[in-house]
Amino acid sequence: MTAAGPPVVCSARACRAHATSAVVWRNPRLHTEGRRKVWTACPEHRDSLRDFVDLRGFLIEVIPVEHLDPTRDG
């Protein structure tokens, strides 16, 4: 998920735009403490994806896509 890999696209339904942000989240009822799920987001969908998981109390952080660690996130 870096510049060296394939292009990263937005996770929003039907959006194929280039993703610039990563919405990192975890549902504590389903995922173990160290587990991190990631939705990638284009600038247009960043806030709506972030707000969706934040409203449920699942948001961990929002970071630039290039800061994702493929060995940890996903």
Contact map, one row per residue, 1 for C-alpha under 8 A:
11111111000000000000000000000000000000000000000000000000000000001101010000
11111100000000000000000000000000000000000000000000000000000000001111000000
11111110000000000000000000000000000000000000000000000000000000000100000000
11111100000000000000000000000000000000000000000000000000000000000000000000
11111110000000000000000000000000000000000000000000000000000000000000000000
11111111000000000000000000000000000000000000000000000000000000000000000000
10101111100000000100000000000000000000000000000000000000000000000000000000
10000111110000000110000000000000000000010000000000000000000000000000000000
00000011111000111110000000000000000000011100000000000000000000000000000000
00000001111100111110000000000000000000111100100000000000000000000000000000
00000000111110100000000000000000000000111000000000000000000000000000000000
00000000011111100000000000000000000000001000100010000000000000000000000000
00000000001111100000000000000000000000000000000000000000000000000000000000
00000000000111110000000000000000000000000000000000000000000000000000000000
00000000111111111000000000000000000000000000000000000000000000000000000000
00000000110001111100000000000000000000000000000000000000000000000000000000
00000000110000111110000000000000000000000100000000000000000000000000000000
00000011110000011111000000000000000000001100000000000000000000000000000000
00000001110000001111110000000000000000011110000000000000000000001000000000
00000000000000000111110000000000000000011110000000000000000000011100000000
00000000000000000011111000000000000000011110010000000000000001111000000000
00000000000000000011111100000000000001111000000000000000000001111001000000
00000000000000000000111110000000000001111000010011000000001111100000000000
00000000000000000000011111000000000111100000000000000000001111100000000010
00000000000000000000001111100000000111000000000000001000011110000000000000
00000000000000000000000111110010001110000000000000000000011100000000000000
00000000000000000000000011111110000000000000000000000000010000000000000000
00000000000000000000000001111111100000000000000000000000010000000000000000
00000000000000000000000000111110000000000000000000000000000000000000000000
00000000000000000000000000111111000000000000000000000000000000000000000000
00000000000000000000000001111111111000000000000000000000000000000000000000
00000000000000000000000000010111111000000000000000000000000000000000000000
00000000000000000000000000010011111000000000000000000000000000000000000000
00000000000000000000000000000011111100000000000000000000000000000000000000
00000000000000000000000001000011111110000000000000000000000000000000000010
00000000000000000000000111000000011111000000000000000000000000000000000111
00000000000000000000000111000000001111100000000000000000000000000000000011
00000000000000000000011110000000000111110000000000000000000000000000000011
00000000011000000000011100000000000011111000000010000000000000000000000000
00000001111000000011111000000000000001111100000000000000000000001000000000
00000000111100000111111000000000000000111111110010000000000000000000000000
00000000110000001111100000000000000000011111110000000000000000000000000000
00000000000000000011100000000000000000001111111000000000000000000000000000
00000000000000000000000000000000000000001111111000000000000000000000000000
00000000010100000000000000000000000000001111111110000000000000000000000000
00000000000000000000101000000000000000001111111111000000000000000000000000
00000000000000000000000000000000000000000011111111100000000000000000000000
00000000000000000000000000000000000000000000111111110000000000000000000000
00000000000100000000001000000000000000101000111111111000000000000000000000
00000000000000000000001000000000000000000000011111111100001001000000000000
00000000000000000000000000000000000000000000001111111110000000000000000000
00000000000000000000000000000000000000000000000111111111000000000000000000
00000000000000000000000010000000000000000000000011111111111000000000000000
00000000000000000000000000000000000000000000000001111111111000000000000000
00000000000000000000000000000000000000000000000000111111110000000000000000
00000000000000000000000000000000000000000000000000011111111000000000000000
00000000000000000000000000000000000000000000000000001111111000000000000000
00000000000000000000000011110000000000000000000000001111111100000000000000
00000000000000000000001111000000000000000000000001001101111110000000000000
00000000000000000000001111000000000000000000000000000000011111000000000000
00000000000000000000001110000000000000000000000000000000001111100000000000
00000000000000000000111100000000000000000000000001000000000111110000000000
00000000000000000000111100000000000000000000000000000000000011111011000000
00000000000000000001110000000000000000000000000000000000000001111111000000
11000000000000000011110000000000000000010000000000000000000000111111000000
11100000000000000001000000000000000000000000000000000000000000011111000000
01000000000000000000000000000000000000000000000000000000000000111111100000
11000000000000000000010000000000000000000000000000000000000000111111110010
00000000000000000000000000000000000000000000000000000000000000000011111110
10000000000000000000000000000000000000000000000000000000000000000001111111
00000000000000000000000000000000000000000000000000000000000000000000111110
00000000000000000000000000000000000100000000000000000000000000000000111111
00000000000000000000000100000000001111000000000000000000000000000001111111
00000000000000000000000000000000000111000000000000000000000000000000010111
